[in-house]
Amino acid sequence: MKTLDDILQEQFTPEQRTEISRLAKEKIASIRLKHVRKNQHVTQKALAQSMGLSQSALSELERRPNITLNVLQRYIEALGGRVEIRAIFPEGAEELLV
């Protein structure tokens, strides 16, 4: 049985595979941020206003495959939440950002 990687290797050039990977990462990031926003019952327009962005800028932000921690923190805080980050080690966890 062929895996997805086998099929991608056979049917697409390295450039096409790179683009497919980029688009997939972008879509996954978009789904995650949208999911958080929708779970808070906030429209894209309302969140954009809260963050001081245009709706199109927020839409673009939600589609980015990578965002900075600062942007993520602003996004979550505009939804009324806060970002917490912990480093997990065998001997315990340390809070990095609360």
matplotlib code that plots the C-alpha trace (Angstrom):
import matplotlib.pyplot as plt

x = [0.0, 1.4, 1.6, 0.7, 4.5, 5.0, 2.3, 3.6, 7.1, 5.9, 3.4, 4.8, 8.1, 10.0, 8.7, 5.1, 5.6, 7.0, 4.0, 1.6, 3.3, 3.1, -0.6, -1.4, 0.4, -1.4, -4.8, -4.1, -3.1, -6.2, -8.5, -6.9, -7.2, -10.7, -11.7, -10.6, -12.3, -15.6, -15.6, -15.6, -18.5, -16.6, -16.9, -13.8, -15.1, -15.4, -12.0, -10.4, -11.9, -10.7, -7.2, -7.1, -6.9, -9.0, -11.0, -8.9, -5.7, -7.2, -8.2, -4.7, -3.3, -5.6, -4.3, -0.6, 1.2, 3.4, 2.8, 4.9, 4.2, 3.4, 0.7, -0.7, -0.8, -2.6, -5.1, -6.0, -6.1, -8.5, -10.7, -10.6, -8.1, -4.5, -1.6, 0.2, 3.4, 5.2, 8.4, 8.1, 11.1, 11.4, 11.9, 8.9, 7.5, 8.4, 6.0, 7.5, 4.7, 1.5]
y = [0.0, 3.4, 6.2, 9.8, 10.6, 7.9, 9.4, 13.0, 11.8, 10.1, 12.7, 16.1, 18.0, 19.1, 22.7, 21.5, 19.4, 22.5, 24.5, 21.8, 21.7, 25.4, 25.5, 22.7, 24.4, 27.7, 25.9, 24.2, 27.4, 29.1, 26.5, 26.6, 30.4, 30.5, 27.6, 29.5, 32.7, 31.0, 29.1, 32.5, 33.5, 36.5, 37.5, 38.3, 41.9, 42.4, 40.9, 43.0, 46.1, 45.1, 44.5, 47.7, 45.9, 45.8, 42.7, 41.7, 42.1, 39.8, 37.3, 37.3, 36.9, 33.9, 32.2, 32.6, 29.3, 31.0, 34.0, 35.5, 35.0, 38.7, 38.5, 35.3, 37.0, 40.1, 37.9, 35.8, 38.9, 40.6, 37.5, 38.0, 35.3, 35.0, 32.9, 30.6, 28.8, 26.1, 24.3, 20.6, 18.7, 15.3, 16.9, 19.3, 22.2, 25.9, 28.7, 30.9, 33.3, 33.9]
z = [0.0, -1.0, 1.6, 0.9, 0.9, -1.8, -4.0, -3.5, -4.4, -7.6, -8.8, -7.8, -8.3, -5.2, -5.8, -6.0, -2.8, -1.0, -2.1, -1.1, 2.3, 2.7, 1.8, 4.2, 7.1, 6.3, 6.2, 9.6, 11.2, 9.9, 11.2, 14.7, 15.1, 13.6, 15.9, 19.0, 17.8, 16.9, 20.2, 21.9, 19.7, 18.3, 14.6, 12.6, 12.2, 16.0, 16.7, 14.0, 15.6, 19.0, 17.7, 15.7, 12.4, 9.3, 8.8, 5.8, 7.9, 10.5, 7.8, 6.6, 10.1, 10.6, 7.5, 8.3, 8.9, 11.6, 13.8, 16.5, 20.1, 20.5, 17.8, 19.3, 22.7, 21.2, 19.4, 22.5, 24.8, 22.3, 22.7, 26.5, 27.3, 28.1, 26.8, 29.1, 28.1, 30.1, 29.5, 30.5, 31.8, 33.4, 36.8, 36.4, 34.5, 34.5, 33.6, 30.8, 30.1, 32.1]

ax = plt.figure().add_subplot(projection="3d")
ax.plot(x, y, z, "-o")
ax.set_aspect("equal")
plt.show()
